[in-house]
């Protein structure tokens, strides 16, 4: 039996693609970002792509759909933003709850940033949870690391699941530190996949040292060297320039880290062999398929990739929901 799903704030479709891998039929994606919606429409041509806001949208037309899924904009709660929560006009959590209540699907899935669980947001989160129809049994919010579910990337997010009838167990992790999927499973040193990124890797004037050569900030921007033997750092929506993680083609980063820890002075100029991730490589680390095509400018494509729910994570969650609905 195939279940149907709609995706609010669908972006490039990571959540929908994952749900389809779990056996759901995507019937509609809703978003206000034209480039992201074009990507969604290209890769999920059987689903209706609507360039509209959830605000004022009549969701009653989607009554009968099995699952409502969505990742409302994370900026109001992200640690990297102003953290205005309900005071941020981009806060769409109440609108997601309204859509669920208007459609009354058999289940719903909501994804967001870990910052939503911060103490400063807990009271507001509880207020939002109280807005869902009380006939739903709500599981979570659970803090998950995408690497625990087979994604070659460390990515902390919260996931909330609601079910109208019956019960559901949150999916147990499929991986742990001993068997994490390494970044080298999809990207490799010496092999550029996709259009090269020309952004240089420049030594930081005041490096922030940590225990690992692959943590802290040894270079300008938020981009870090990737240890290919482990999951990559979180792919950022602000990638494209110096916030794009990079491959250390000449394996110079560990030596430079040791140099700094030994009291050496910061170097100047660019790192030899430092190569920024391409859009395609970033997408592969998010578990999009190799033939996935992103629309829009290069900057827009990086943003779409960084904003997406990893399809692999969505697939595991979707499989748990599907099992509960049977």
Buried (B, 14 or more C-beta within 10 A) or exposed (E): EEBBBBBBBBBBBBBBBBBBBBBBBBBBBBBBBEBBBBBBBBBBEEBEBBBEEBEEBEBEEBEEBBBBBBBBBBBBBBEEBEBEBBEBEEBBBBBBBBBBBBBBBBBBBBBBBBBBBBEEBEEBBEEBBEBBEEEBBBBBBBEBBBBBBBBBBBBBBBBBBBBBEEEBEEBEEEBEEEEBBBBBBBBEBEEBBBEEBEBBBBBBEEBEEEEEBBBBBBBBBBBBBBBBEBBBBBBBBBBBBBBBBBBBBEEBBBEBBEBBEEEEEEBEEEBEBBBBBBBBBBBBBBBBEEEBBBBBEEBBBBBBBBBBBBBBBBBBBBBBBBEBBE
